Amino acid sequence: MTNRLSQSTSPYLRQHADNPVDWYMWGPEALEQAKREQKPILLSIGYSACHWCHVMAHESFEDSATAEQMNNQFINIKVDREERPDIDHIYQAAHHLLTGRGGGWPLTMILTPEQKPFFAGTYFPAQPRYRMPAFRDLLNNIHEAWVNRRDAIHEQNARLIEALKEECSPPQQTQVSVEQWQPEQDADLPQRARMDLLRNHDPINGGFGSAPKFPHPTDLELLFTGFQLSGDNRQYDAVALSMHGMANRGMFDQLGGGFYRYCVDAEWAIPHFEKMLYDNGPLLHLCADLWSTSRSPRLQEVAQLTVGWLLREMQSPEGPFYAALDADSEGEEGLFYLWDRETVKINVPSENWAEISHCFGLDQAPNFEHHAWHLHWHARSDQPTSQALLSSCKHLFEIRIPRVRPGLDDKIIAGWNGLMISGLAHAGRMFDRSDWIIEAHRALISIQKIMFMNGRLHSIYAGGRAQFNAYLDDYAFLLQACIECLQARWDSSILAFAEYLAHAILNDFEDTHAGGYFFTAHNHEVLITRPRIVHDAATPSGYASAARALMMLGHLTGEIRFIHSAEKALASAIPQARDRPAAFASFILALESALIAPRIIILRGESVEMAAWALELTRANLPHTLIMCIPHEPAEPLPPTLDKPRPTLSKVNAWVCQGVSCLPELTDLRAVLKVCNLCPML
């Protein structure tokens, strides 16, 4: 048996390189073999930090009898969902259509040799339990159906493929006229979405819904923006309760920093312990925004811990950031992060024990499987942490260092880096941390250097090379990062990169017929359907993020083509958002950018004085506002929209613009703040 996965740069695929299963990677070799042998394809999709992926691998894929059955009956393909999100999106949608339930990882799909799915599931146990059949029994039943009822399978396939095309395309029966639609026709959607989110908000613990509980940072951003625009304290309170719930309980690593992926309960008590880059960037952004209003010392500590974890454990030598940390170490989930009471007690000063045991919940019963403690934070959020507690946290962190660490997924993913760079640059602006801003810029500039090959942006950097042509999400999230970094520190090269990304979205991804954006580029591998993903999932919608970023860049540069493309994208997908607006938070934020043109504050003048103005304006937390500090002599000519006269009678001047209108020059910071506060939007 050929060991094909050992040559992959994906940590997830390499985890399966020693399985007795005859795994293929997705590609012509596997697909042609399936057609040649007329065997169905067993497609298994996961990622390196996925706990239940590890469980299924240990129970089934490492078992020789199971592997023999899989090899005899199927062509077996392993896919890293982070390398091939296009394949994952398609078959997650197929799972929903076949089962009526949401999917997840590991995703287990059975396909015809033509890649058409006819059975869907996620994790299956080796023995019957959890009301699920044993995996080997299931495979026998599927094999019997393929041998004896193939006509029925093909008939089901035809219906399913039509349903998939409908799910991945704009709904023709309800599609609005792209040319005639105006954003004002749906001006009620943002408020409807926010009220729906408030109705689904947990008023006790924060977050949305019940167990398992995910962070949903884009939903929280939508509520926070609603508070900024309306002053509705219900929306602020929901965001604050959610953020403090995550930060102070089990969703956050209280010693080392960084948010886990989700909690298995409704109280944010016990997480699945993987740490994903794509969660931590938006949560860092939100933490900074909330701090700007509350000035909570705890939120500042959480931001500092998160950035500390990022730069210490997740930054590559080149500058960008790795993808994820595993949930498991030494074969046990969460083992690296758990404590017993006595270990803590003997390692902190006795005079501090009462405070420390209360703060971390060690004065209560074990909260992890009745035998260990996952540390929570019970200190006051409105007071700085005591020196005794800070010293003890540092000491416990150092004691934890020699433990066997969770596995690191050292892929660099362009889009996930875009989300993190945005969060890091924004937090750097808000907390006045130039060192954070420098790292955000370094990561963004490095991505330009290492993730281009043959003149094209690539999605993955691993094993010293760029791989896989970039997806829409990569372009959209990096474009947002460019706009955030430009506000943190003007750099003409980043503006040029932003314009490149924007033109690439229009040229390579735009649906010129119906409007909007495909997830894959026009020259991408042909799959059974071509997704257009408008709703948010584990990450924000790249479709909506592209529309929002294009809208902002269009107003910054005066490039009307960007604005028109974004408006067409909104018109194309508006019927989907009308049905369930709360499921489309990123789209609603993009719609709001069309309803309320971004306000742009252009600062010109001396660097030190400009930085002081920018800090105060940033901390004023003005909604739908971009702040650009442009030095006296920028490296490259400015777009006409930003090329405002430099000050002659003062060290700094400001130009407040919205749409095609600009107020007269202002030379007093108080006057700028007064204008923005008295006239929230021009």
N, C-alpha and C positions, 0 to 999 in steps of 0.2 A: 504494500500500500504506500502510495506516495504521500509524503508529509508536506502538503502544500502550504499550510498556514504558517509554518516556521519562517518563511521568507517574508511574511507581512511585517509592516512597520506598526500595525495596530496592536497595542497591548492586549486588547480583547481577543483578537484572533489568535495571537500567540499563546494565550492562556489555554487554548484548545488544540495546540499543535501536537500534543502527546496523546490525545484521545485515540482510542481504537476505532472511532468513527472515521470513515473515508470522506473527510470534509473537503469541499471545494470552496474557493472564493467565488463571489458573483462575477460572472464573465462568460465569454463565448465558450470556453472549454466545458464548463458545467452545463450550460444551456444546450449546447450541441450534443453532449453525452446523453442528456435526458431525452432528446428527440430520437437519437440513434437507438437507444435501448427501450424507448417508449415506457419509461418509468416516471412516476410522479416525483416532483421535487419536494423534499422536506426543507423548508426555509426556516432557519432559526436566527432571530435578530436580537441582539442585546448590546451591552456596553460594559466596559471593564469594571466600573464601580457598582454594578447591579448585584445586590445580595441574592435575589432569587435566581438570577442567572447562574451564580456560583452553585447554588443548591441543586438546580436541575443538572448542571454539569457533573457534579459529584455523584448524584444518585443515578443518572442515566447515561450520560455521554462517556463517563469513565468506566462504565460497566461493559465487559466484553460481550455478554449475551445480548444486551440491548444494542450495542454497536453492530454486531453481526446481523441482527434483524434489520436495522436501519440500512446497512450496506446492501443487503440482498433485495430489499423492497423499494428503496428510494435512491435518488441522487440527492446528496445532503449538502446544503449550502449554508455557510456561516456568514453573517453580515454584521459589521459594526455599525450601529445606527448613527453614530457620530460621523463616520466616513461617508455613509450613503443615506442621508436623511430623505432623499427622494424615494428610495425603495421603502424605507420605513413609513413615510407618510401614506404611500399608496396602500400598503398592506395593513396598516392600522385602520385606514378607512374601510378596507375590505372586511377586516375583523368586525367592525361595528355593524356593517351591513349583514354579515353572516350570522352574528350572534345576538345583535341588539344591545350589546354592552360595550363599554369602553375597553380599550386594549391595555397595553403596557408591555413591560419587558420582564422575562424573555417573551418575545412574540414567536409563536409556533404556527406556521402556515403550511398547508399542503397545496401545491400548485400542479397544474397540468404541465407537460413539457413546453407549452406555449406561454407559461408564466401566469396562467389564469387560476385564481384561488378557488378551492372548493371545500376546504375545511380550515377553521381558524380556532386558535386558543392561545393561552399564554403559558404559564407554568403548569406542568403535569407531574405528579409524584410517581415514584417508582412502584409504590404499592397503593391500592385504593384508599384514599382518605380525603378529607376536606370536601366530601361529596363529589370527588372527581375520580375518574377511572385510572387505573394503572397505565403508565405510558405505553408499555409493550402491548397491553390488551387493545389500547386505542389504535396503535399502529396496525395490528392485525385486522381490526375492523375496517380501517381505511384501505388497507391493501385488498381485502375481500371486495369492497365496493368498487375499487378501481378495476379489478379483474372482471367482475360480474355485472356491474351496473354503470358502465362507462357512458352509455348514451344519456342516462339521467344526469350524470355529472356535467356532460357537455351542454345539456339543456339548461341546467342551473347556471353554468358559466355565462351563457349568452345574456341571461337576465341580469346577472351580477355586473357584468362589464358595462351594460347600459346604465345601471344604477351608479356605478363608480364614475362614469363620465358625467352624469348629472351632478354628483356630489363635488366633483373637481372642477366644474365649469360654472359660469354664471347662469342662474335659473332663467331660461328663455321665456317661460310663461309669465314671469313677473318683472322682467328686465325693464328698467326705465330707459327713456331716450337719453343717451349720453349727451347729446347736443342740447336738449331742452332742460335737463335737470339743473337746478340751482341749489346750493347748500341750504338756503333759507327754507326750502320745502321740508327739510328734516331737522329744523332747529330745535324740535322738542326731544330728539333722541338723546343728547347728553344728559338731560335731567331725568329722563326715563331710565337710562342705564344706571345712573347714580342711585336713584330710588330703589331700583331692583337690587343693587348691591347692598344697600342698607337693610333691606328686608331679609337678605340672606346672611347678614353679618351676625356673628356670635357675640351677643352683648355681654357675655360673662368672660370669655377667654380671648376675644378678638378672632380675626380670621373669618373665613367663610365656610358655612356648612359644618359637617361633623367629621368623624374619623373616616379615613385618614385625612389629615389637614395639611394642605400645601400653602406656601407663602403668598402666592398671587400678587407679586409686586406691581404689576401693571394695573390691576383692579384698585390697589391702594393708591397708586399715582393718580388714577382718574378721580378718586374721592378727594385726594389732597388738592388737586387742581380745582375741583368744584368748591372746596373751602376757600381757596385763594380768590376765586371769582365772585363768590356769593357771600362769604363770611358765615356760611352754614356750619355751626359748631358740631352738629351731628356727624358731619363728614370728617371733620378734624378729629373728633373723639374716637370714631371708628378706626382711623389710621393710627392714632396714638395708642389705643388699646391693643391693636394688632401688633404694632412694632415693639412695644414694651413686652407683650406676651411672648413674642418670639425671642427677643433679646435676653429676657430674664429667666426663661425656662429652658426646656430641653432642646429647642431648635438651634441654640447657639453654643459654641464651644467656649465655655466661660474662662478657660485658662489660655488657650492658644488662638482664639479668634476664628471667625468664619462661621457661616450658617450652614446647617445640614440641609438635605434636600426636602424632607417633609417629616411629619410626626405621625405615628401610627394611631394616636388618640386625638381627642378633640381639645385637650388641655395643653397642648404643646409640651407634653411631659417627656415622651420617649421617641427619639427620631429613628429613622433609617439613617445610618451614620455617614453615608457618602456626602462629600462636599463637592458641589458642582460650580464651576466658574460662572455659568450663566445665571445662577440664582444670586450670587454674591455681588455682582456688579450692580444690578437694579436695586437690591436691598441696601447697598452702600449709598447709592444715589438718594433713596427714600429716607434713609437715616439722616443724611445731611440736611435734606429739606425740612424734616420734622424738627431737627435741632434748631434750625434757623428761627423757628417760631417759638419753641418751648425753652431753648437754652438748657435742656436737661443735661447735667453732667454725665449721667449714665449713657446717653446716646453718643456723646463725644467719646467716651471710653470704648463703646462698642465699635464705633468707626475706626478708632485707632487700633484696636485689637484686630479688626478685619483686615485693615491695610497691612498691619504687621504680619499676619498669617500669609497674605497674598505675596508680599515681597520676600518673605523668608522661605516659604515652602512651594510657591506656585510659579515663581518667575524663572524663565529660562535664561541661560547665559546671553542669548541674543536680545532679550528684553521683553518679548511677549510672554504670555502666561499659559501654563499647562491647563489641560481640560478638567481634571477631576482627581479626587482622592477616593479610594475604595472605602466601603463600609467595614470590611473585614480585616482582621489581622490574626495570624496564627489560626486561621480557619474559623474564627468566632466573630460575629458581628459586634462592633462597638467595643471590643476588648481593650483597645488602645486608650479609650476615653473613660473607662469605668474605674471606680475606687472602692476600697473597703474603708470603714470608719477608722480602724486602728492605724492603718498606714498614714492617713492624714493626721491623726492625733499625735503620733510620735514625731511628725516632721514639721510641726508648727510650735511656736512658743506656747507654753501652758497658759500664760496669762492672756493669750489671744484666742484660746480654744472656744470659749463661749460665743464670741462674736463670729468666728469662722464657722463653727458648726451650725449656727443659726443661718448665716448667710448662704451656705451651700446646701442646706436642708439635711445635714448630717444628724441633726437632733430629731429627725423623723425616721419612720420606718424605711427600709431599702425601697427604692423606686424602680429597680431594674431586676425583674424576674426573682424578686424576693430575697436576693442575696447580695446585691451591689448597689452602689449609688452612682447615678449620672448627675453631675453637679448642676444645680439650679442656683439662681441668684435672688436672694431675699432682702438685699440691702435697699435703702431708699434711693429712688431714681432722681430725686430733686436735690440730693446732697452729694458732694464729692466723696469718693471712696476713701476710707481712712487709710493712713500710711501702714498701719498694722495689717490690714486686709490686703493692700496692694503688695506688701512684702511677702505675705504668705502665698498669694497667687503666683508670684514670680518663682518662689521656691518650689511650689508644687509643679509648676510648669517644667522646671529644670529636672525634677525627679522623674517626670513623665518622658523626657527626651530619650533615655536609653531603651525604652520599650520597643518591641517589634512594631514598626510603623505600618499603617495601611498602605496598600499598593498605590502607586502614582501612575495615572494615565498621562504620559508625557507628550501626547499629541498637542500641537498648537492649532486651534480651530479659529479661523479668521472671524467668523461672526460672533462667537462667544467672547473673543478678545474685544470686539467692538463694544459689546455690552459692558465688559469690565472696564475698558478704557474710558467709556462715558461716565461710569460711576466714579472712577478714581479721579478723573479730571474735575468732575462736578464737586466731589467732596473736597478736593484740593482748593478749589475756589471758595467754597463755603467756609472751610475751617482755616483758610489762609495758610495752607501748607504748600509752599513752593516745591518742596521735595516730592510730594505726591504728583504735582503737575508735571515735573520733570520726568518722572517715571511713566506717566501716561503718554507724554509726547514721545519718549524713547521707544515705547512699545509700538506706537502707531507708525513711527518712521521705520522701525525695523520690519514691520509687516510689509511695507512697501518694498523692502530690499529682499526679503527671503521668501515671500509667498507669490512672487511673479515668476512665471516660466513661459517662455515663448510668447512674451507680451501679454499674458493673461493672468488675472488674479486666480489663485487656487484656494481651495477651502481648507486643506490640511497641510501642515508642515511636520514631518516626522522622518526619522532616520536620515536627517541632513538634506532632505529634498522636499520640494512642494509637490503636492499630489491632489488629484480630483479637481476639475474645474469648479470654480466657486458657484454657489447657489445664490438665489435672491437674498436670503437672510444675511449672507456674508457681506454683500454689497450694502444692504440697507443698514445693518448695525454698524458697519464701519463708517458709512456716511454720517450717521448720528454721532459717532465718536469724533469725527472731524469737526463737526459743528460745535460740540462741547469743548474740544481742545482749542479751537479758535477763540472761544470766549475766555479760556484760561490763559492763553498766551498767543498773541498774533504770530502767525507763521505763514508766509505766502506759499510755501511748498505744500502745506496742509490744505490751503484753499484750492490749489491746483489738483491735489489728490481728490478732494471732495467733488470737484467738477468732473474729473475722470470717472469717478464712481457713479455720479448721476447720469452722465451720458451713457455709460455702460448699461445701467438699468433700463434706460429708454431704448437703446439699440439692441440689446441682447435678450431682454425679458418682457418687454411690453407687448400686450395683446393689441395689435393695431386695429383689429376688427371690433372687439367688444370693449376695449379699454381694460386697464388693470395689468397685473403682472403674473406671469407664470413662475413657479418655483424653480424651474430649470431653464437654462439658456436655450436659445433656438437651435443650437448645434449639439445639444446634449443627446446622449444615448436614448433611443426610442424605447419607451416602456409601455405597459398596457394602457396607461392613461397619463396625462400631463397635469399635475396638480396646480391649482390656484388656491392658496390657503389664506383665508381672510380672518378666521377666528384665531384667538390666542390658544396656545397649548402650553407645554413646559416652558417655552420661550415665547416672547411676544410675536405676533404675526409679522413676518417679513414684508408681506404685501402692504399692511397698514403702516408699518414703520417706514417703508420706502416712500409711501405717499406723504407722510408727515414730514420726513426729512427733505424730500424734494420741494415741498411747499416752503419750508424754512429757507432752503438754499436759494430757491427762486426769488424770494423777497430780499435776501442778502445781496445777491449778485445782479438782480434785474433780469434774469433769464426767464422770460415768460413761458418758454417751452416746458420748463420743469413744473411750473404752477399748473399749466393746462393738463399735463400728463397726470398730475396728482388728482386734479378735479375729475378727470375721466375715470380714474381708478375708483374714486369714491362713488361716482354715479353707477359704475358697473356692478359694484358689490352692495349698494345700499339696500336692496331688497332682503339680503341675508341679515343685515344688521337690524332691520326694522322688526323682524320676528322676535329676536332675543338680544336686545342691545347690550345687556350685561355680559354676554359671552364674547363681546367684541370690543373690549376696553381700548386696545391699541387703535382700532378703527375709529372709535368715538373720539379719541384724542386727535387723530388726523382730521376728522370731520370738524372738530372745533377749531383747528388751525385754518380751515377754509371759511368757517363762520366768522372768526375773529382773526384777521390778518396779524401776524406776529409784529409786536412793537420792537423796534430796533433802536438801541441807544448806542450811538457812535461817540466814543471818547477819543480826542486827539490831544497830544501834548507831551509833557515830560513824563518819563516812565514811572518814577516814584510817586508823583502826585496822582497820575492816572490810576495806578494800582490801588491807592487809598480810596479814590472815588469808586472804582469797580467793586472793591470789597463791600463798601456800604450799600451800593446798589444791589449787589448779589444777595446780601443778607436781608434786604428789604423784601425778598421773595415775591417779586412781581410776576404775575402769571403771563404766559405767552409773550415773554420778553427775552430778547437776545442782547447781550452787552458785548460790544466789540471795542477793545482798547488798541488803537492803531498808533504806533510811534510816529515821531516827526518824519522819519525817512524810512518807510517800509522797503523791503528788499525788491519788491516787484510793483509795477503800477497797480493801483486799486481799481476795482469795478466802479463805474460812475456812481452807483448807489451808495458806496462807502467813502468815496473820495470827497470828504468835506474839508473846508479850509482849516488850516492849522491856526491855533490861537495866536493873536498878536498882542493882546492887552492882558492876558492871564496865562498861567502855566498850563491850564487844562480848559478845554471847552467841550460841550456836549451838544449833540444833535439828536433829538427824539423824533423818530420817523415811524410811520405806519402806512402800509400800502404805498401810495405815490405821494403822500403828504409828509412834510417835515416841519416842525416848529422852528422858529428862529433860534439862532445860536444862544446857548445858555452858558454862563461862565461861573455859576455858583451852584455847588452841589445841592444845597437846600432847595434851590429853585427847581432842580431836576426832580428831586424826590417829591416836591409839592405838586409838580405837574403830573407825575405818574400816579400819585395817590388821589389827587382831586379828580383827575380824569383817567380812571382805570384803563380805558382804551380810547384812543383818539376817535 
